[in-house]
Amino acid sequence: MVNDAIDREVEGWQKFESIMYQEDRVLFDKMMSESKQYLAEFPASKHDPAEMLFMTLIFQQQKIINKLLAVVEAKQKKG
């Protein structure tokens, strides 16, 4: 199942997370949790779990960038 494979992939990153500062761990956990919400929608897939996770993280970042750009553009139009 896709979610099991993703969970195993994230578990493999525990050593990376363990060396982070506490505030970074909180952000890392939030990022992983949010990505799992998207991945829960995926049907069983032949894609590499790491690839799926990376694409989901990139997608999340792009959504945030687009929202921030919209805010900046709206402020520029007002000012």
C-alpha positions in Angstrom: 0.0 0.0 0.0 1.2 3.5 -0.8 0.8 4.9 2.7 2.8 2.0 4.2 5.6 2.7 1.7 5.5 6.4 2.5 5.6 5.7 6.2 8.6 3.5 5.8 10.3 6.2 3.7 9.7 8.9 6.4 10.9 6.5 9.1 14.1 6.2 7.2 14.6 10.0 7.7 14.5 9.8 11.5 18.3 10.0 11.8 18.1 13.3 9.8 15.3 14.6 12.0 17.1 13.6 15.2 20.0 16.0 14.5 17.8 19.0 13.9 17.1 21.8 16.4 13.8 21.4 18.2 12.1 24.2 16.3 13.3 22.6 13.0 11.9 19.2 14.1 8.5 20.8 14.7 8.5 22.2 11.1 9.8 19.0 9.7 7.1 17.0 11.4 4.4 19.5 10.2 5.8 19.3 6.6 5.7 15.5 6.7 2.2 15.4 8.2 0.8 17.8 5.6 2.4 15.8 2.7 0.8 12.6 4.0 -2.6 14.3 3.7 -2.0 14.6 -0.1 -0.5 11.2 -0.4 -3.5 9.6 1.3 -5.5 10.5 -1.8 -3.1 8.5 -4.1 -4.2 5.1 -5.2 -1.8 2.2 -5.1 1.1 3.3 -7.3 4.2 1.9 -8.9 6.0 5.1 -8.3 9.0 5.2 -5.9 7.7 6.3 -2.5 10.6 8.8 -2.1 9.8 10.3 -5.5 6.1 10.7 -4.5 7.0 12.3 -1.2 9.4 14.8 -2.9 6.9 15.8 -5.5 4.3 16.3 -2.8 6.7 18.5 -0.8 7.6 20.5 -3.9 3.9 21.0 -4.7 3.2 22.2 -1.1 6.0 24.7 -1.4 4.8 26.0 -4.8 1.3 26.5 -3.3 2.8 28.6 -0.5 5.0 30.6 -3.0 1.9 31.3 -5.2 0.0 32.6 -2.1 2.8 34.8 -1.1 3.2 36.2 -4.6 -0.5 37.0 -4.7 -0.2 38.9 -1.4 2.9 40.8 -2.7 1.2 41.7 -6.0 -2.0 42.8 -4.2 0.1 45.1 -2.0 2.0 46.5 -5.0 -1.3 47.3 -6.8 -2.5 49.2 -3.7 0.7 51.1 -3.1 
